[in-house]
């Protein structure tokens, strides 16, 4: 198996992609009204700075979302019928003109996608790890002017049109199956065990990107795409979605305004074959632990490609592919794979 990954330095408001050429979108845009993104929005829409300076917070909020709206227009064009868009976004808290309040980004993004005809599907809340000792904001120990601390973000999930159709017994679809116990964990609407960000970039780069944990796009890609699909991230950042697509065996395309971030991406790929085996090894080890816990006799089917049982008929043909080699040409990458076996060591090249 082989996948292709294209990275572009450019503005996602003008994606150079064919209509209907993308199967899945997984992205995390800059969050309006979060101060670290003020400059980025102002460079794209000069009136943002004027509104903030004048204390016109509602106007600034809408101007920032107006920038994102132009990207959503492009996603509506390039996403296939039945394709899924997963948008990771957090709400903002901010004090403007001496008034502290929340700016509900997840509400505004939901409205934008529904206005474009997308079907809004049940979303996910994921609780972010926090090092803060203070679990409140405001006046502290006395009523009534303390406020809860925001410790979660939203994964908003939208579908373009009706459910996607496949050929009967599609090999790509059934090999892309996830385990029954993974389904139960991944398709919960509350994720609390996602920890950490892949640390193969220095802190300065991560601070400029707002990267999310690898596990988040990796789950979403496995949940909403199959082998051979193309995953798009229009707000590429440090490339975590592309990295997850590489490990998951999907093609990908990313757009990023900051060319420095794309130039640094090879730093994340130096040990990609080993990292791939670690991720897949963990999945198989977790399944084998599940089998031991519930008992093999309680599971109804034998896996086709592995020497263990599975809970359901749909899992029988599951097949994991490990990264074997990485080829680079400029900002494009080609990944070669081989079937992954449970007894492979995570060590070595």
ABEGO torsion letter per residue (X at the ends): XBBBBBBBBEBAABBBBBBGABABBBBBBBBBGBAAAAAAAAAABAAAAAAAAAGBAAAAAAAAAAAAAAAAAAAAAABBBGBBBBBBBBBBBBBBGGBBBBBBAAAAAAAAAAAAGBBBBBBBBBBBBBABABABBEAEABOAABBBBBABBBBBBBBBEBBBBBBBGBAAAAAABBBAAAAAAAABABBAABBEBBAABBAAAAAAAGBBBAAAAAAAAAAABBBGBBBBBABAEAGAAAAAAAAAGBBBBBBBABAAAAAAAAAAAAAAAAAAAAAAAAAAAAAAAAAAAAEAAABABBBAABBBBBABAAAAABBBBBBABBBBBEABBBBBBBBBBAABBABEX
